[in-house]
Amino acid sequence: MTTLCYAKKTCSVGIHVLMEEVGEPFEVRVVDFSKKEQKTPEYLALNPKGKVAALVRDDGSVLTEYAAIAIWLAMTHPEKNLMPTDPEGFARTLEAMDFVVGTVHMLSWRMFRRPDAYTDDPAEQEKLKVRGKAAMLDAFAVVDEQIAGKDYMMGDFTVADTALYYCEYWARDVAGWDLPPNVEAHYQRMLTRPSVQANRKLEGVA
Ligand SMILES: N[C@@H](CCC(=O)N[C@@H](CS)C(=O)NCC(=O)O)C(=O)O
């Protein structure tokens, strides 16, 4: 059975939502960051990057990186319509997802949440947190314009929406920030999906 290596309040939230959307049986292996389980020799043997999400598939092979997992899930379950297959639709969906995963998450949020990854100096860390938050809110403002008048990032629900959801979840529920109006409406729409409700149960915020 497929195993999702998962840590609470991380990008693996979005992959869990996608697994629920796909609807095939899978198990969750919780990687406890408070115990640094992502850096244990056992976990590093599975994923040398020491990160989640990681998907251990039926044949034992391990797939990592948010976009790679999301695209693989979409392509192996075409009946779920999680990603357009025409070149323009595919590229545009990847463009939307990559902005959220690469810029909103890795660049902005990481600066806010893990300033210690960049400097040991506490004063510099405080500056990074301020810049990270500002960069993330700027990025949300861009997304806000992109989704004006749409139910989901691409109009229909796609893999890009689960990526946006995990960033919304962090910003709104974990950090306690206000989201711009269209992003807030998207977040509320995501909350109505059974896949997201299943994740919130796993997160303990249902
Ligand atoms: N580029 C990776 C990023 C994965 C990543 O940074 N995951 C974070 C959680 S959101 C993590 O596992 N951090 C653990 C650590 O850095 O120790 C992806 O897109 O999946």
The ligand as an SDF file (V2000), in Angstrom:
LIG
                    3D

 20 19  0  0  0  0  0  0  0  0999 V2000
   11.0800   21.2690   -2.3120 N   0  0  0  0  0  0  0  0  0  0  0  0
   10.3740   20.3890   -1.3940 C   0  0  0  0  0  0  0  0  0  0  0  0
   10.2960   21.0670   -0.0460 C   0  0  0  0  0  0  0  0  0  0  0  0
    9.9850   20.1110    1.0400 C   0  0  0  0  0  0  0  0  0  0  0  0
   10.1610   20.7760    2.3960 C   0  0  0  0  0  0  0  0  0  0  0  0
   10.9570   21.7160    2.5880 O   0  0  0  0  0  0  0  0  0  0  0  0
    9.4490   20.2610    3.3760 N   0  0  0  0  0  0  0  0  0  0  0  0
    9.5490   20.7860    4.7190 C   0  0  0  0  0  0  0  0  0  0  0  0
    8.1760   20.8560    5.3670 C   0  0  0  0  0  0  0  0  0  0  0  0
    7.1160   22.0030    4.5680 S   0  0  0  0  0  0  0  0  0  0  0  0
   10.4000   19.8410    5.5440 C   0  0  0  0  0  0  0  0  0  0  0  0
   10.2830   18.6430    5.4040 O   0  0  0  0  0  0  0  0  0  0  0  0
   11.2540   20.3970    6.4030 N   0  0  0  0  0  0  0  0  0  0  0  0
   12.0260   19.6210    7.3050 C   0  0  0  0  0  0  0  0  0  0  0  0
   13.3770   20.2310    7.5580 C   0  0  0  0  0  0  0  0  0  0  0  0
   13.7670   21.1480    6.8110 O   0  0  0  0  0  0  0  0  0  0  0  0
   14.0210   19.7750    8.4950 O   0  0  0  0  0  0  0  0  0  0  0  0
    8.9860   20.0960   -1.9360 C   0  0  0  0  0  0  0  0  0  0  0  0
    8.5200   20.8210   -2.8060 O   0  0  0  0  0  0  0  0  0  0  0  0
    8.3780   19.0970   -1.5080 O   0  0  0  0  0  0  0  0  0  0  0  0
  1  2  1  0
  2  3  1  0
  2 18  1  0
  3  4  1  0
  4  5  1  0
  5  6  2  0
  5  7  1  0
  7  8  1  0
  8  9  1  0
  8 11  1  0
  9 10  1  0
 11 12  2  0
 11 13  1  0
 13 14  1  0
 14 15  1  0
 15 16  2  0
 15 17  1  0
 18 19  2  0
 18 20  1  0
M  END
$$$$
